[in-house]
């Protein structure tokens, strides 16, 4: 059972640190704070510690300081392990949080976008996006019957 709790604590710490660097941090932080507050920790203290860790992680990522990033993860892994050992029933709540974080991450679409603008100065809109459905600028084009081949209009020639 101890090994399972250790693995769960490690997975939790990894997920927490990944969320610290994500746009969805606020939602993740609220779930993490709730988890620890159910175990008797003060919400504002946990939130402060998480924000401190996030600040350290942000600086570490900006300066390519891998050791500090690993330290932040190790700190939360240790804290989770201690919490789970003291209260093994908390494992199911932590699993539910991790499932929710994984689900949230899978809902976010990630795509690499590379733009190349060539041919001189562009005097119109430039759109950078991973996926664009229907998009139009200006007035819609009205198609009249006979303008396009195959539509049976006056634009078609009869065989002969």
C-alpha positions, -999 to 999 in steps of 0.1 A, spaced: 0 0 0 29 24 8 43 20 -27 9 29 -42 6 60 -21 42 70 -30 33 66 -67 1 86 -62 20 114 -44 46 115 -72 18 117 -98 1 144 -78 32 165 -74 40 163 -111 4 173 -120 4 202 -95 37 215 -109 25 212 -145 -6 231 -136 14 259 -119 28 267 -154 -6 264 -172 -33 289 -179 -58 269 -158 -38 274 -127 -65 292 -107 -89 263 -110 -62 237 -102 -51 258 -72 -86 259 -58 -89 221 -61 -55 216 -44 -63 240 -16 -96 222 -10 -78 189 -8 -54 201 19 -80 221 38 -101 190 41 -71 175 60 -70 204 85 -46 229 68 -56 265 67 -68 275 32 -49 308 31 -17 292 42 -19 265 16 -28 290 -11 2 312 -1 25 282 -2 12 272 -36 16 307 -50 52 308 -35 60 276 -53 44 288 -85 66 320 -83 97 299 -78 88 277 -107 81 306 -130 115 321 -122 131 287 -127 115 282 -161 126 317 -172 162 311 -162 163 274 -172 170 264 -136 160 228 -137 171 221 -102 147 246 -86 118 232 -107 127 197 -94 129 210 -58 94 225 -61 81 192 -73 99 173 -46 85 196 -19 49 189 -30 56 152 -35 68 149 1 38 169 14 14 147 -5 31 115 6 29 126 42 -8 136 38 -16 102 22 3 82 48 -15 100 76 -49 96 59 -50 68 32 -87 75 26 -75 108 10 -61 88 -19 -95 86 -36 -100 124 -34 -65 130 -48 -72 105 -77 -104 124 -84 -85 157 -85 -59 142 -108 -86 128 -131 -102 162 -133 -69 179 -141 -62 154 -168 -96 159 -182 -92 197 -182 -58 193 -199 -73 170 -226 -100 196 -233 -74 222 -242 -63 220 -278 -26 225 -284 -12 231 -318 20 246 -332 12 275 -355 38 289 -379 31 319 -400 50 331 -431 38 364 -446 54 371 -479 49 393 -510 54 427 -495 33 448 -472 0 433 -461 -29 459 -459 -54 435 -445 -59 413 -415 -35 385 -406 -49 357 -384 -28 334 -364 -47 304 -352 -45 266 -348 -79 260 -365 -102 285 -382 -136 273 -393 -156 297 -414 -141 332 -415 -148 361 -438 -138 397 -439 -159 425 -456 -191 419 -474 -203 384 -482 -200 373 -518 -234 367 -534 -233 340 -561 -258 344 -589 -270 315 -610 -250 312 -642 -218 325 -628 -201 292 -623 -198 262 -647 -221 233 -639 -249 253 -623 -271 252 -654 -271 290 -659 -263 312 -688 -226 308 -683 -226 272 -697 -221 265 -734 -243 240 -751 -225 212 -770 -226 213 -807 
